[in-house]
């Protein structure tokens, strides 16, 4: 475990700075007052079940066939680490604090793919799995919206979540809006948050329905339109970078 943590710290110090300028010193944080900033490497804890948001290089057996995302019970698995990244085209940089309402992306540390959403049936609950990519013009964007309405319709559930893309391949299906519960204005460790998918307005969600084959014993990750106890997450273990923005 100690070697794994050291490796993550080294990754932050040497690797993250290549895209976002020189990296500030990383430090392990335990206080609930510690800010989560761009470049932070963390695990997201599902508040209700205590499983952690997880991915690995195993595709879904149906639907889009993209890399599966689950929630995982073990604390010490390195495939549960995610890097907090800004929305492309903004002035945000590594070390900036993140305000409630901000659009962020989560990059899976091991496979470098993005937390994503699609339009295919999910393996367990039969909800949808999004597979739409960035529309190239307004006509394609309108077609995307029409298909979402036709396929999704009045359902309360949004797709199961997958991982997609690479360092150079990312689209609006990777965008998640950070919503802080309570009076907090900027994201801090141990703070209750929701992640709302920008394209579909659904909340990142997990529940105690478990896979039997592709990820035996791991929980399904999907989403719902309504705010529920099952779509609240907290920043847990990780390597946190000092904040450079206002608190």
N, C-alpha and C positions, 0 to 999 in steps of 0.2 A: 504493500500500500504506500509506504514511504517513497519507494523508488518511482512508483506511478505518479505520485504528487509532484516529486522533483522533476520528472519528465515534462509534466504539464507546465510547471513554472518556467522551465527552460524554453519550452515551445513559445510561451507568451513573450518572453524577453527577446528571443531571437527571430521568431517567425512572423508574429503579427505586425511588427514594425515595417515589414517589406511593402505592405500595401497602404499603410496609414501613417507613415512617418515613424520616427524613432519611438520605441515603446518606453513608457515610464516604468519605474520599478514596480514589480508585482508583489503583492503580499497576501497571505492567507488571512481571511477575515472571519471573525466570529460574532461581532457585534451587530445588532439589528440596525445600528445607525450607519453602517458601511454602505456607501453608494455603489450601485451597479452602473458601470460605464461601458461605452463602446470598447470592445477588445477583451472584456471580461470573459473568462471561460468558466462555465457553471453547469450545475445540474438543476433541473426544474422538478420540484417535488409536488406531486399531486396531493393536495391537502387532505382529501377525504380518505384515500386508500393508502397513502404514504409510498406509492410507487413513483419511480422517476422516469421522466420522458426519455425515450431510448430509441436507438436505431442501430442497424448493422447491415452488412452487405448481403441481405437476403431479400429477394423481391417478393411482392405479393403473388400468390398463385393464381389470381384472377384479376379482372379489371385491367388497370393500366400496366401491371407488371413492374411498376416502379419500386424503388427501395422501401421496404416496410418501416413503419414507425409504430412503436408500442409503448407501454409503460412497464417498467421492470422493477422487481422487488429488491434486488441486491443493491447495497450501498456502494460497493467497491468496484463496479464494472465501468471500465473506461469508455464504453460505447454509449454512456449516458451524458457525456460532456458536449456542450454546445457553446459556440462563440457568438457573442452578441454583436451584430453588425448594423450599421445605419442603412437607411434607404439610399440607393444610388442617386446621385445628382443633387444631394443636399450638402450643406457646409459642415455637417457633423464630422468629427474626427475622433480618433482613438483617445480615450480618457474623458470625453465629454459625458456629463451626467445626462440621464434620460428622463424627460418629463412625461407625466401621464398624458395619454392621447397621441404620443409620438408613434410613427410607423417604424418598426424595426424588422430585421431579418435574423433568423437563427441558423447558423451554419454548423452542421454536424462535424465535430472535430476530427473523427477518424476517417470518414469518407469524403469530407469536404462538400457534401451536398447540402441543399437548403431545405428547411422545413417548409412543406409545400401543400397544396390542396388541389383536388381534381374532380372530374365528373364521371365516375364509374361506381358500380355497386361495391360496397365494402364487404369483406369476407364473412363477418359474423352477424352484424345487425341488419344488413341489407340496406343501409343508408348509402349515400352516394360518395364516390371517390373522385375528386376533381382531377381532370387531366387537361385543362385548358392552358394554353401558353399565351404569351403576350400577343394581342391583336396588332396586326401590322398597319391597319388603318381603321377609320371610324366604321366602315361597313362590317369588317370582321368583328369589331367590338360590339356592334349592335347584334350581330348574329350570336355572339357569345351570350349576351344578356337574354336574348329570346330563348336560346337552348336551356339556360339555367332555369328560366321560368317554366318552360315546358316539362323539363325532366324533374326538377326539384318540386315545383308546384307548391301546394300548401304544407308540405312536410315541415316539421320542426327541426329535423336533423340535417346537418350538412355532411359532406363526405368524411370518410376516414382520411387521415393525414398520411402523406408519404414524404420521402426525400427525393429531390430532383436537382439536376443541374451540376454545375461545377464552379470553380473560381471565376470563370469568364462567362458563365451561362446562368442568368438569373432573370426572373420576370415578376409580374405583379402577383402571380400565384404564391410567391414567397413572402408577401407583405402581411405583417401582423401588427395590429394596433394595440399598444400597451395601455391597459386601463387599471389604475391603482384603486383598490378598495379603501374606503375611508378618506381621511383628510390629507393624506400624503400627496405632495406635488411632484416629487422625483423618486425614482425607483431605488429602493433600499433592500438589503438582504433581509430575509424573513418577513417581508411585507407581502400581504395577500394581493395577488394580481390576477387579471384575466387577459387573455390574448385573443383578440377578435380578428378573424380573417377579413382582409380588406375587400376582396372580390365578392365574398358571399355573405358577409356580416355575421357569420357563425362564430361561436366561442370554442376555442381549443378545449377538448373534453375527454375525460376517460371515465371508465366505470369498471365494475368487477366482473365483466364478461371476458373470459380468457380464451386465448387461442389454444388449439390442441395440436396443430401440425407445424405451421411455419415458425412459430415461436411459442412452444408449449409452456403454459403457465404464465405467459405474459398477457397483460390486459390490452384490449382494443383502445386505440386512440381515435376519436372521431370529433364531432362537434354538434352543438345545438344552437338554435336561434335565441333561446331564452337564457337568462342568467340563472344558473343553478349551482348547488353546492359542488357538483361534480365538474365544474369548469373553473375552479380556483386553484392557483399554483403559487408556489413560493420558491425563491432562489435558495438553494441549499449549499452543498459542497462546491468548492471552486477556487479559482485564483482570481482575485479581485484587484483591479487597477485603480490607483488613486484618481479621484475626480478632479477635473480642471474647470468645470462649470460651476455656476452658482447653485446653492442648495435650496 
